[in-house]
């Protein structure tokens, strides 16, 4: 006789195995554990809470349907994050908010704008409270174009390599590098600007 | 001032995306060039600040409510898929039946036509050089008249003939 699974204390991989055998309660536990992270990633990419909620819900439905394909090479939450990222990228492309490569961005991406920004020294985030810093960073991310923000999120938060980002964003590695460079420099400049305003 | 290619190399070095040979060259540059070093430090600082400070966001819905929406959507899609599969199975059953039935019908028609056709049945009556009447089979209830001069062809079909 099989023992009943203790869902709240079971590890993710145990819950995944149970869910793969159509145990919905196990899947519900996985949703409860990781729903905030998946939703947060959608919010950061879409910059719209309603859209993010819809997309994260869709991601969980897709995950249930494809659960048998999950082999456990990465953690379940990494696998889930990949699903939400792909859904967000598809949605951004549909809305034409995400461009692969374009002439308009040529100057920006070949080092025009960002090279004029002075290098930021010293650390503008020193003595800034963590909550405030997080808020500032989020505001700065909101000031970036969709392409720059997406590259930054995929690289800094999801720790994807240039090659992987280029594949997902359907652009060249060179474009990824330029976008990342611009995005980092812009964030540094924005943080320094806020710091200067505060110290006046 | 360092060029854009070098700037990107500094960044790639920071991200661990360079080969060991390239990494050594960039390391040397950042040691000896003040501009390169300053830029490298800025990129490094931004990277570390970002990595540790992503804003925490929580889904503004209760566990039960959120799950109920997901569960309903899963069930709706599974139901839709099941209906689709039933329809596909039904149509494939019809296709499985219709294909051999159609082939059989064509075969039967060919056999009947062949059996009922008497030898030399095809008749062609030439009225003159440019007019002719053709009755393909004696039993069939159609014949045609063709006039090259008038540029016309008329086909009679007798639907009452036994």
Interface residues (C-beta under 8 A of the other chain):
Chain A: X24 X28 X31 X32 X35 X36 X39 X40 X43 X44 X49 X53 X56 X57 X58 X60 X61 X64 X65 X110 X111 X115 X119 X120 X121 X123 X125 X130 X133 X134 X135 X137 X138 X152 X155 X156 X157 X161 X162 X174 X177 X178 X180 X181 X184 X185 X187 X188 X191
Chain B: X4 X7 X8 X11 X12 X15 X17 X35 X38 X39 X41 X42 X43 X45 X46 X47 X49 X50 X51 X53 X54 X55 X56 X57 X58 X59 X60 X61 X63 X66 X67 X69 X70 X71 X73 X74 X77
